[in-house]
């Protein structure tokens, strides 16, 4: 994360003397997300790179090295908790969407390797093993059979609208039974007038 001046450290401060638009509070400057761990970002970058290649783009050598490096980071860190896509202020947790995006990162890197866009060499075996380990963890810890849905955090019961992206990202097909029941449950609990809340309020 960077500000308009290219600075990466963006300590957050609340401006208590401002009331904000129509009295909305708090008013803040800076952004504490600069110091957060957000594991989903690796998958988002690799997903974009794969789409770029599918559209006829060519990756430069430095970009190929960077993407392979992201895969190494994912292998080291995917088991760690993070702040998640919504940057919520309750600390780090085992967010399901972050794990799915780590799976996406490794899956797309392996596909780019198959297309000979990347040359992973010995990393191919590691990336494949870690990708499969992520999937096992998601299926074991992120699906709540009592409510018949994937949930926002491992071992939890809260729903999260980001779970609807699972089939779009290629983790599972839309017709998968767990995906279908998650779709139904998310709309049932988070849907309002044709719109979706990201999550229920705590």
mmCIF file of the C-alpha atoms, coordinates in Angstrom:
data_MODEL
# 
_entry.id   MODEL 
# 
loop_
_atom_site.group_PDB 
_atom_site.id 
_atom_site.type_symbol 
_atom_site.label_atom_id 
_atom_site.label_alt_id 
_atom_site.label_comp_id 
_atom_site.label_asym_id 
_atom_site.label_entity_id 
_atom_site.label_seq_id 
_atom_site.pdbx_PDB_ins_code 
_atom_site.Cartn_x 
_atom_site.Cartn_y 
_atom_site.Cartn_z 
_atom_site.occupancy 
_atom_site.B_iso_or_equiv 
_atom_site.pdbx_formal_charge 
_atom_site.auth_seq_id 
_atom_site.auth_comp_id 
_atom_site.auth_asym_id 
_atom_site.auth_atom_id 
_atom_site.pdbx_PDB_model_num 
ATOM 1   C CA . UNK A 1 1   ? 0.000   0.000   0.000   1.00 0.00 ? 1   UNK A CA 1 
ATOM 2   C CA . UNK A 1 2   ? 1.222   3.478   -0.912  1.00 0.00 ? 2   UNK A CA 1 
ATOM 3   C CA . UNK A 1 3   ? -0.180  6.992   -0.652  1.00 0.00 ? 3   UNK A CA 1 
ATOM 4   C CA . UNK A 1 4   ? -0.207  9.482   -3.539  1.00 0.00 ? 4   UNK A CA 1 
ATOM 5   C CA . UNK A 1 5   ? 3.379   10.444  -2.676  1.00 0.00 ? 5   UNK A CA 1 
ATOM 6   C CA . UNK A 1 6   ? 4.635   6.849   -2.832  1.00 0.00 ? 6   UNK A CA 1 
ATOM 7   C CA . UNK A 1 7   ? 5.064   6.460   0.939   1.00 0.00 ? 7   UNK A CA 1 
ATOM 8   C CA . UNK A 1 8   ? 4.514   2.973   2.322   1.00 0.00 ? 8   UNK A CA 1 
ATOM 9   C CA . UNK A 1 9   ? 4.151   3.785   6.011   1.00 0.00 ? 9   UNK A CA 1 
ATOM 10  C CA . UNK A 1 10  ? 0.678   5.192   6.607   1.00 0.00 ? 10  UNK A CA 1 
ATOM 11  C CA . UNK A 1 11  ? 0.039   5.345   10.362  1.00 0.00 ? 11  UNK A CA 1 
ATOM 12  C CA . UNK A 1 12  ? -3.619  5.975   11.064  1.00 0.00 ? 12  UNK A CA 1 
ATOM 13  C CA . UNK A 1 13  ? -4.913  8.834   13.183  1.00 0.00 ? 13  UNK A CA 1 
ATOM 14  C CA . UNK A 1 14  ? -8.469  9.704   14.204  1.00 0.00 ? 14  UNK A CA 1 
ATOM 15  C CA . UNK A 1 15  ? -9.442  13.353  13.779  1.00 0.00 ? 15  UNK A CA 1 
ATOM 16  C CA . UNK A 1 16  ? -11.882 13.835  16.642  1.00 0.00 ? 16  UNK A CA 1 
ATOM 17  C CA . UNK A 1 17  ? -12.497 17.506  15.806  1.00 0.00 ? 17  UNK A CA 1 
ATOM 18  C CA . UNK A 1 18  ? -14.181 16.559  12.478  1.00 0.00 ? 18  UNK A CA 1 
ATOM 19  C CA . UNK A 1 19  ? -17.615 15.032  12.279  1.00 0.00 ? 19  UNK A CA 1 
ATOM 20  C CA . UNK A 1 20  ? -17.436 13.710  8.729   1.00 0.00 ? 20  UNK A CA 1 
ATOM 21  C CA . UNK A 1 21  ? -20.014 13.676  5.971   1.00 0.00 ? 21  UNK A CA 1 
ATOM 22  C CA . UNK A 1 22  ? -23.502 13.976  7.481   1.00 0.00 ? 22  UNK A CA 1 
ATOM 23  C CA . UNK A 1 23  ? -22.043 13.399  10.929  1.00 0.00 ? 23  UNK A CA 1 
ATOM 24  C CA . UNK A 1 24  ? -20.386 10.075  10.108  1.00 0.00 ? 24  UNK A CA 1 
ATOM 25  C CA . UNK A 1 25  ? -17.606 9.102   12.480  1.00 0.00 ? 25  UNK A CA 1 
ATOM 26  C CA . UNK A 1 26  ? -14.830 8.278   12.978  1.00 0.00 ? 26  UNK A CA 1 
ATOM 27  C CA . UNK A 1 27  ? -12.875 10.520  10.614  1.00 0.00 ? 27  UNK A CA 1 
ATOM 28  C CA . UNK A 1 28  ? -9.422  9.084   9.988   1.00 0.00 ? 28  UNK A CA 1 
ATOM 29  C CA . UNK A 1 29  ? -6.315  9.919   8.008   1.00 0.00 ? 29  UNK A CA 1 
ATOM 30  C CA . UNK A 1 30  ? -3.744  7.296   7.094   1.00 0.00 ? 30  UNK A CA 1 
ATOM 31  C CA . UNK A 1 31  ? -4.644  3.626   6.872   1.00 0.00 ? 31  UNK A CA 1 
ATOM 32  C CA . UNK A 1 32  ? -3.672  0.906   9.326   1.00 0.00 ? 32  UNK A CA 1 
ATOM 33  C CA . UNK A 1 33  ? -3.945  -1.658  6.521   1.00 0.00 ? 33  UNK A CA 1 
ATOM 34  C CA . UNK A 1 34  ? -0.383  -0.761  5.491   1.00 0.00 ? 34  UNK A CA 1 
ATOM 35  C CA . UNK A 1 35  ? 0.866   -2.918  8.372   1.00 0.00 ? 35  UNK A CA 1 
ATOM 36  C CA . UNK A 1 36  ? -1.599  -5.789  7.985   1.00 0.00 ? 36  UNK A CA 1 
ATOM 37  C CA . UNK A 1 37  ? -0.994  -9.264  6.626   1.00 0.00 ? 37  UNK A CA 1 
ATOM 38  C CA . UNK A 1 38  ? -3.478  -9.871  3.800   1.00 0.00 ? 38  UNK A CA 1 
ATOM 39  C CA . UNK A 1 39  ? -2.778  -13.227 2.231   1.00 0.00 ? 39  UNK A CA 1 
ATOM 40  C CA . UNK A 1 40  ? -5.520  -12.912 -0.391  1.00 0.00 ? 40  UNK A CA 1 
ATOM 41  C CA . UNK A 1 41  ? -3.457  -10.372 -2.343  1.00 0.00 ? 41  UNK A CA 1 
ATOM 42  C CA . UNK A 1 42  ? -1.064  -13.029 -3.693  1.00 0.00 ? 42  UNK A CA 1 
ATOM 43  C CA . UNK A 1 43  ? -3.892  -14.873 -5.351  1.00 0.00 ? 43  UNK A CA 1 
ATOM 44  C CA . UNK A 1 44  ? -5.325  -11.679 -6.760  1.00 0.00 ? 44  UNK A CA 1 
ATOM 45  C CA . UNK A 1 45  ? -2.029  -10.692 -8.387  1.00 0.00 ? 45  UNK A CA 1 
ATOM 46  C CA . UNK A 1 46  ? -1.373  -14.154 -9.851  1.00 0.00 ? 46  UNK A CA 1 
ATOM 47  C CA . UNK A 1 47  ? -4.994  -14.409 -11.015 1.00 0.00 ? 47  UNK A CA 1 
ATOM 48  C CA . UNK A 1 48  ? -4.585  -11.073 -12.835 1.00 0.00 ? 48  UNK A CA 1 
ATOM 49  C CA . UNK A 1 49  ? -1.297  -12.203 -14.400 1.00 0.00 ? 49  UNK A CA 1 
ATOM 50  C CA . UNK A 1 50  ? -2.931  -15.397 -15.663 1.00 0.00 ? 50  UNK A CA 1 
ATOM 51  C CA . UNK A 1 51  ? -5.825  -13.394 -17.158 1.00 0.00 ? 51  UNK A CA 1 
ATOM 52  C CA . UNK A 1 52  ? -3.306  -11.083 -18.813 1.00 0.00 ? 52  UNK A CA 1 
ATOM 53  C CA . UNK A 1 53  ? -1.502  -14.042 -20.392 1.00 0.00 ? 53  UNK A CA 1 
ATOM 54  C CA . UNK A 1 54  ? -4.790  -15.597 -21.520 1.00 0.00 ? 54  UNK A CA 1 
ATOM 55  C CA . UNK A 1 55  ? -5.588  -12.296 -23.207 1.00 0.00 ? 55  UNK A CA 1 
ATOM 56  C CA . UNK A 1 56  ? -2.384  -12.486 -25.234 1.00 0.00 ? 56  UNK A CA 1 
ATOM 57  C CA . UNK A 1 57  ? -0.029  -10.618 -22.902 1.00 0.00 ? 57  UNK A CA 1 
ATOM 58  C CA . UNK A 1 58  ? 3.613   -11.544 -22.384 1.00 0.00 ? 58  UNK A CA 1 
ATOM 59  C CA . UNK A 1 59  ? 5.366   -11.606 -19.024 1.00 0.00 ? 59  UNK A CA 1 
ATOM 60  C CA . UNK A 1 60  ? 8.808   -10.076 -18.704 1.00 0.00 ? 60  UNK A CA 1 
ATOM 61  C CA . UNK A 1 61  ? 11.571  -12.112 -16.975 1.00 0.00 ? 61  UNK A CA 1 
ATOM 62  C CA . UNK A 1 62  ? 11.390  -9.946  -13.844 1.00 0.00 ? 62  UNK A CA 1 
ATOM 63  C CA . UNK A 1 63  ? 7.636   -10.481 -13.688 1.00 0.00 ? 63  UNK A CA 1 
ATOM 64  C CA . UNK A 1 64  ? 8.029   -14.232 -14.013 1.00 0.00 ? 64  UNK A CA 1 
ATOM 65  C CA . UNK A 1 65  ? 10.559  -14.250 -11.175 1.00 0.00 ? 65  UNK A CA 1 
ATOM 66  C CA . UNK A 1 66  ? 8.249   -12.116 -9.044  1.00 0.00 ? 66  UNK A CA 1 
ATOM 67  C CA . UNK A 1 67  ? 5.306   -14.463 -9.576  1.00 0.00 ? 67  UNK A CA 1 
ATOM 68  C CA . UNK A 1 68  ? 7.391   -17.521 -8.674  1.00 0.00 ? 68  UNK A CA 1 
ATOM 69  C CA . UNK A 1 69  ? 8.533   -15.640 -5.572  1.00 0.00 ? 69  UNK A CA 1 
ATOM 70  C CA . UNK A 1 70  ? 4.911   -14.997 -4.609  1.00 0.00 ? 70  UNK A CA 1 
ATOM 71  C CA . UNK A 1 71  ? 4.340   -18.740 -4.807  1.00 0.00 ? 71  UNK A CA 1 
ATOM 72  C CA . UNK A 1 72  ? 7.195   -19.337 -2.370  1.00 0.00 ? 72  UNK A CA 1 
ATOM 73  C CA . UNK A 1 73  ? 5.715   -16.795 0.041   1.00 0.00 ? 73  UNK A CA 1 
ATOM 74  C CA . UNK A 1 74  ? 2.315   -18.480 -0.168  1.00 0.00 ? 74  UNK A CA 1 
ATOM 75  C CA . UNK A 1 75  ? 3.893   -21.862 0.619   1.00 0.00 ? 75  UNK A CA 1 
ATOM 76  C CA . UNK A 1 76  ? 5.516   -20.379 3.723   1.00 0.00 ? 76  UNK A CA 1 
ATOM 77  C CA . UNK A 1 77  ? 2.627   -18.270 4.979   1.00 0.00 ? 77  UNK A CA 1 
ATOM 78  C CA . UNK A 1 78  ? -0.748  -19.730 3.992   1.00 0.00 ? 78  UNK A CA 1 
ATOM 79  C CA . UNK A 1 79  ? -1.172  -21.437 7.369   1.00 0.00 ? 79  UNK A CA 1 
ATOM 80  C CA . UNK A 1 80  ? -0.824  -18.090 9.179   1.00 0.00 ? 80  UNK A CA 1 
ATOM 81  C CA . UNK A 1 81  ? -3.795  -15.931 10.228  1.00 0.00 ? 81  UNK A CA 1 
ATOM 82  C CA . UNK A 1 82  ? -4.384  -12.592 8.554   1.00 0.00 ? 82  UNK A CA 1 
ATOM 83  C CA . UNK A 1 83  ? -6.740  -9.587  8.571   1.00 0.00 ? 83  UNK A CA 1 
ATOM 84  C CA . UNK A 1 84  ? -8.650  -10.793 5.533   1.00 0.00 ? 84  UNK A CA 1 
ATOM 85  C CA . UNK A 1 85  ? -10.114 -9.052  2.516   1.00 0.00 ? 85  UNK A CA 1 
ATOM 86  C CA . UNK A 1 86  ? -12.333 -6.713  4.556   1.00 0.00 ? 86  UNK A CA 1 
ATOM 87  C CA . UNK A 1 87  ? -9.461  -5.452  6.767   1.00 0.00 ? 87  UNK A CA 1 
ATOM 88  C CA . UNK A 1 88  ? -11.596 -5.828  9.888   1.00 0.00 ? 88  UNK A CA 1 
ATOM 89  C CA . UNK A 1 89  ? -10.197 -4.444  13.121  1.00 0.00 ? 89  UNK A CA 1 
ATOM 90  C CA . UNK A 1 90  ? -10.490 -7.522  15.292  1.00 0.00 ? 90  UNK A CA 1 
ATOM 91  C CA . UNK A 1 91  ? -6.994  -8.851  14.690  1.00 0.00 ? 91  UNK A CA 1 
ATOM 92  C CA . UNK A 1 92  ? -5.701  -11.732 12.626  1.00 0.00 ? 92  UNK A CA 1 
ATOM 93  C CA . UNK A 1 93  ? -7.778  -14.848 12.030  1.00 0.00 ? 93  UNK A CA 1 
ATOM 94  C CA . UNK A 1 94  ? -7.894  -17.861 9.736   1.00 0.00 ? 94  UNK A CA 1 
ATOM 95  C CA . UNK A 1 95  ? -10.048 -16.339 6.982   1.00 0.00 ? 95  UNK A CA 1 
ATOM 96  C CA . UNK A 1 96  ? -11.456 -18.792 4.477   1.00 0.00 ? 96  UNK A CA 1 
ATOM 97  C CA . UNK A 1 97  ? -11.310 -16.395 1.519   1.00 0.00 ? 97  UNK A CA 1 
ATOM 98  C CA . UNK A 1 98  ? -7.605  -15.769 2.174   1.00 0.00 ? 98  UNK A CA 1 
ATOM 99  C CA . UNK A 1 99  ? -6.961  -19.520 2.058   1.00 0.00 ? 99  UNK A CA 1 
ATOM 100 C CA . UNK A 1 100 ? -8.950  -19.832 -1.170  1.00 0.00 ? 100 UNK A CA 1 
ATOM 101 C CA . UNK A 1 101 ? -6.854  -17.056 -2.728  1.00 0.00 ? 101 UNK A CA 1 
ATOM 102 C CA . UNK A 1 102 ? -3.652  -18.782 -1.621  1.00 0.00 ? 102 UNK A CA 1 
ATOM 103 C CA . UNK A 1 103 ? -4.964  -21.892 -3.401  1.00 0.00 ? 103 UNK A CA 1 
ATOM 104 C CA . UNK A 1 104 ? -5.694  -19.731 -6.469  1.00 0.00 ? 104 UNK A CA 1 
ATOM 105 C CA . UNK A 1 105 ? -2.150  -18.342 -6.446  1.00 0.00 ? 105 UNK A CA 1 
ATOM 106 C CA . UNK A 1 106 ? -0.540  -21.773 -6.527  1.00 0.00 ? 106 UNK A CA 1 
ATOM 107 C CA . UNK A 1 107 ? -3.107  -23.240 -8.921  1.00 0.00 ? 107 UNK A CA 1 
ATOM 108 C CA . UNK A 1 108 ? -2.597  -20.459 -11.490 1.00 0.00 ? 108 UNK A CA 1 
ATOM 109 C CA . UNK A 1 109 ? 1.174   -20.622 -11.141 1.00 0.00 ? 109 UNK A CA 1 
ATOM 110 C CA . UNK A 1 110 ? 1.005   -24.331 -11.938 1.00 0.00 ? 110 UNK A CA 1 
ATOM 111 C CA . UNK A 1 111 ? -1.201  -23.607 -14.960 1.00 0.00 ? 111 UNK A CA 1 
ATOM 112 C CA . UNK A 1 112 ? 1.239   -20.944 -16.185 1.00 0.00 ? 112 UNK A CA 1 
ATOM 113 C CA . UNK A 1 113 ? 3.986   -23.519 -15.780 1.00 0.00 ? 113 UNK A CA 1 
ATOM 114 C CA . UNK A 1 114 ? 2.003   -26.042 -17.851 1.00 0.00 ? 114 UNK A CA 1 
ATOM 115 C CA . UNK A 1 115 ? 1.661   -23.400 -20.595 1.00 0.00 ? 115 UNK A CA 1 
ATOM 116 C CA . UNK A 1 116 ? 5.448   -22.863 -20.419 1.00 0.00 ? 116 UNK A CA 1 
ATOM 117 C CA . UNK A 1 117 ? 4.910   -19.230 -19.452 1.00 0.00 ? 117 UNK A CA 1 
ATOM 118 C CA . UNK A 1 118 ? 6.780   -19.977 -16.218 1.00 0.00 ? 118 UNK A CA 1 
ATOM 119 C CA . UNK A 1 119 ? 9.553   -22.465 -15.627 1.00 0.00 ? 119 UNK A CA 1 
ATOM 120 C CA . UNK A 1 120 ? 9.045   -23.600 -12.043 1.00 0.00 ? 120 UNK A CA 1 
ATOM 121 C CA . UNK A 1 121 ? 11.516  -26.473 -12.081 1.00 0.00 ? 121 UNK A CA 1 
ATOM 122 C CA . UNK A 1 122 ? 11.710  -28.085 -8.640  1.00 0.00 ? 122 UNK A CA 1 
ATOM 123 C CA . UNK A 1 123 ? 9.128   -25.620 -7.305  1.00 0.00 ? 123 UNK A CA 1 
ATOM 124 C CA . UNK A 1 124 ? 6.399   -27.404 -9.250  1.00 0.00 ? 124 UNK A CA 1 
ATOM 125 C CA . UNK A 1 125 ? 6.319   -30.316 -6.810  1.00 0.00 ? 125 UNK A CA 1 
ATOM 126 C CA . UNK A 1 126 ? 6.223   -28.001 -3.795  1.00 0.00 ? 126 UNK A CA 1 
ATOM 127 C CA . UNK A 1 127 ? 3.529   -25.749 -5.259  1.00 0.00 ? 127 UNK A CA 1 
ATOM 128 C CA . UNK A 1 128 ? 1.353   -28.733 -6.142  1.00 0.00 ? 128 UNK A CA 1 
ATOM 129 C CA . UNK A 1 129 ? 1.714   -30.297 -2.691  1.00 0.00 ? 129 UNK A CA 1 
ATOM 130 C CA . UNK A 1 130 ? 0.931   -27.027 -0.895  1.00 0.00 ? 130 UNK A CA 1 
ATOM 131 C CA . UNK A 1 131 ? -2.017  -26.258 -3.182  1.00 0.00 ? 131 UNK A CA 1 
ATOM 132 C CA . UNK A 1 132 ? -3.518  -29.648 -2.355  1.00 0.00 ? 132 UNK A CA 1 
ATOM 133 C CA . UNK A 1 133 ? -2.835  -29.132 1.369   1.00 0.00 ? 133 UNK A CA 1 
ATOM 134 C CA . UNK A 1 134 ? -4.693  -25.804 1.261   1.00 0.00 ? 134 UNK A CA 1 
ATOM 135 C CA . UNK A 1 135 ? -7.697  -27.498 -0.368  1.00 0.00 ? 135 UNK A CA 1 
ATOM 136 C CA . UNK A 1 136 ? -7.733  -30.209 2.301   1.00 0.00 ? 136 UNK A CA 1 
ATOM 137 C CA . UNK A 1 137 ? -7.634  -27.577 5.053   1.00 0.00 ? 137 UNK A CA 1 
ATOM 138 C CA . UNK A 1 138 ? -10.483 -25.612 3.474   1.00 0.00 ? 138 UNK A CA 1 
ATOM 139 C CA . UNK A 1 139 ? -12.674 -28.680 3.084   1.00 0.00 ? 139 UNK A CA 1 
ATOM 140 C CA . UNK A 1 140 ? -11.947 -29.881 6.601   1.00 0.00 ? 140 UNK A CA 1 
ATOM 141 C CA . UNK A 1 141 ? -12.075 -26.582 8.499   1.00 0.00 ? 141 UNK A CA 1 
ATOM 142 C CA . UNK A 1 142 ? -14.032 -24.039 6.441   1.00 0.00 ? 142 UNK A CA 1 
ATOM 143 C CA . UNK A 1 143 ? -17.236 -25.950 5.735   1.00 0.00 ? 143 UNK A CA 1 
ATOM 144 C CA . UNK A 1 144 ? -19.792 -25.961 8.552   1.00 0.00 ? 144 UNK A CA 1 
ATOM 145 C CA . UNK A 1 145 ? -22.044 -28.973 8.056   1.00 0.00 ? 145 UNK A CA 1 
ATOM 146 C CA . UNK A 1 146 ? -24.582 -27.710 10.621  1.00 0.00 ? 146 UNK A CA 1 
ATOM 147 C CA . UNK A 1 147 ? -25.474 -24.703 8.496   1.00 0.00 ? 147 UNK A CA 1 
ATOM 148 C CA . UNK A 1 148 ? -24.437 -26.402 5.233   1.00 0.00 ? 148 UNK A CA 1 
ATOM 149 C CA . UNK A 1 149 ? -22.135 -23.618 4.129   1.00 0.00 ? 149 UNK A CA 1 
ATOM 150 C CA . UNK A 1 150 ? -18.564 -22.528 3.836   1.00 0.00 ? 150 UNK A CA 1 
ATOM 151 C CA . UNK A 1 151 ? -17.955 -19.952 6.528   1.00 0.00 ? 151 UNK A CA 1 
ATOM 152 C CA . UNK A 1 152 ? -15.829 -16.825 6.840   1.00 0.00 ? 152 UNK A CA 1 
ATOM 153 C CA . UNK A 1 153 ? -13.269 -18.337 9.210   1.00 0.00 ? 153 UNK A CA 1 
ATOM 154 C CA . UNK A 1 154 ? -11.948 -21.807 9.886   1.00 0.00 ? 154 UNK A CA 1 
ATOM 155 C CA . UNK A 1 155 ? -14.078 -23.495 12.538  1.00 0.00 ? 155 UNK A CA 1 
ATOM 156 C CA . UNK A 1 156 ? -16.605 -20.662 12.608  1.00 0.00 ? 156 UNK A CA 1 
ATOM 157 C CA . UNK A 1 157 ? -20.277 -20.160 11.814  1.00 0.00 ? 157 UNK A CA 1 
ATOM 158 C CA . UNK A 1 158 ? -20.336 -16.624 10.345  1.00 0.00 ? 158 UNK A CA 1 
ATOM 159 C CA . UNK A 1 159 ? -21.047 -16.169 6.673   1.00 0.00 ? 159 UNK A CA 1 
ATOM 160 C CA . UNK A 1 160 ? -19.121 -13.884 4.358   1.00 0.00 ? 160 UNK A CA 1 
ATOM 161 C CA . UNK A 1 161 ? -20.200 -12.636 0.926   1.00 0.00 ? 161 UNK A CA 1 
ATOM 162 C CA . UNK A 1 162 ? -16.702 -13.238 -0.455  1.00 0.00 ? 162 UNK A CA 1 
ATOM 163 C CA . UNK A 1 163 ? -17.499 -16.971 -0.353  1.00 0.00 ? 163 UNK A CA 1 
ATOM 164 C CA . UNK A 1 164 ? -19.687 -16.498 -3.438  1.00 0.00 ? 164 UNK A CA 1 
ATOM 165 C CA . UNK A 1 165 ? -16.491 -16.026 -5.469  1.00 0.00 ? 165 UNK A CA 1 
ATOM 166 C CA . UNK A 1 166 ? -15.409 -19.641 -4.933  1.00 0.00 ? 166 UNK A CA 1 
ATOM 167 C CA . UNK A 1 167 ? -16.706 -20.899 -8.313  1.00 0.00 ? 167 UNK A CA 1 
ATOM 168 C CA . UNK A 1 168 ? -15.619 -17.730 -10.150 1.00 0.00 ? 168 UNK A CA 1 
ATOM 169 C CA . UNK A 1 169 ? -12.044 -18.361 -9.019  1.00 0.00 ? 169 UNK A CA 1 
ATOM 170 C CA . UNK A 1 170 ? -12.051 -21.967 -10.154 1.00 0.00 ? 170 UNK A CA 1 
ATOM 171 C CA . UNK A 1 171 ? -11.693 -23.485 -6.693  1.00 0.00 ? 171 UNK A CA 1 
ATOM 172 C CA . UNK A 1 172 ? -14.895 -25.489 -7.181  1.00 0.00 ? 172 UNK A CA 1 
ATOM 173 C CA . UNK A 1 173 ? -17.554 -25.559 -9.890  1.00 0.00 ? 173 UNK A CA 1 
ATOM 174 C CA . UNK A 1 174 ? -20.870 -23.749 -9.382  1.00 0.00 ? 174 UNK A CA 1 
ATOM 175 C CA . UNK A 1 175 ? -22.768 -27.060 -9.453  1.00 0.00 ? 175 UNK A CA 1 
ATOM 176 C CA . UNK A 1 176 ? -20.786 -28.494 -6.509  1.00 0.00 ? 176 UNK A CA 1 
ATOM 177 C CA . UNK A 1 177 ? -23.156 -29.366 -3.644  1.00 0.00 ? 177 UNK A CA 1 
ATOM 178 C CA . UNK A 1 178 ? -21.189 -27.372 -1.067  1.00 0.00 ? 178 UNK A CA 1 
ATOM 179 C CA . UNK A 1 179 ? -21.032 -24.336 -3.345  1.00 0.00 ? 179 UNK A CA 1 
ATOM 180 C CA . UNK A 1 180 ? -24.770 -24.481 -4.045  1.00 0.00 ? 180 UNK A CA 1 
ATOM 181 C CA . UNK A 1 181 ? -25.700 -24.734 -0.376  1.00 0.00 ? 181 UNK A CA 1 
ATOM 182 C CA . UNK A 1 182 ? -23.282 -21.894 0.464   1.00 0.00 ? 182 UNK A CA 1 
ATOM 183 C CA . UNK A 1 183 ? -24.922 -19.731 -2.209  1.00 0.00 ? 183 UNK A CA 1 
ATOM 184 C CA . UNK A 1 184 ? -28.364 -20.420 -0.726  1.00 0.00 ? 184 UNK A CA 1 
ATOM 185 C CA . UNK A 1 185 ? -27.258 -19.761 2.825   1.00 0.00 ? 185 UNK A CA 1 
ATOM 186 C CA . UNK A 1 186 ? -25.377 -16.535 2.027   1.00 0.00 ? 186 UNK A CA 1 
ATOM 187 C CA . UNK A 1 187 ? -28.369 -15.062 0.208   1.00 0.00 ? 187 UNK A CA 1 
ATOM 188 C CA . UNK A 1 188 ? -30.684 -16.242 2.953   1.00 0.00 ? 188 UNK A CA 1 
ATOM 189 C CA . UNK A 1 189 ? -28.688 -14.596 5.742   1.00 0.00 ? 189 UNK A CA 1 
ATOM 190 C CA . UNK A 1 190 ? -26.913 -11.673 4.072   1.00 0.00 ? 190 UNK A CA 1 
ATOM 191 C CA . UNK A 1 191 ? -29.322 -10.740 1.276   1.00 0.00 ? 191 UNK A CA 1 
ATOM 192 C CA . UNK A 1 192 ? -31.428 -7.590  1.608   1.00 0.00 ? 192 UNK A CA 1 
ATOM 193 C CA . UNK A 1 193 ? -33.600 -6.274  -1.216  1.00 0.00 ? 193 UNK A CA 1 
ATOM 194 C CA . UNK A 1 194 ? -31.467 -7.802  -3.945  1.00 0.00 ? 194 UNK A CA 1 
ATOM 195 C CA . UNK A 1 195 ? -28.221 -6.600  -2.342  1.00 0.00 ? 195 UNK A CA 1 
ATOM 196 C CA . UNK A 1 196 ? -25.728 -8.369  -0.095  1.00 0.00 ? 196 UNK A CA 1 
ATOM 197 C CA . UNK A 1 197 ? -24.095 -7.332  3.149   1.00 0.00 ? 197 UNK A CA 1 
ATOM 198 C CA . UNK A 1 198 ? -20.448 -8.345  3.328   1.00 0.00 ? 198 UNK A CA 1 
ATOM 199 C CA . UNK A 1 199 ? -20.986 -9.916  6.734   1.00 0.00 ? 199 UNK A CA 1 
ATOM 200 C CA . UNK A 1 200 ? -23.424 -9.719  9.620   1.00 0.00 ? 200 UNK A CA 1 
ATOM 201 C CA . UNK A 1 201 ? -22.525 -7.129  12.194  1.00 0.00 ? 201 UNK A CA 1 
ATOM 202 C CA . UNK A 1 202 ? -20.811 -8.516  15.274  1.00 0.00 ? 202 UNK A CA 1 
# 
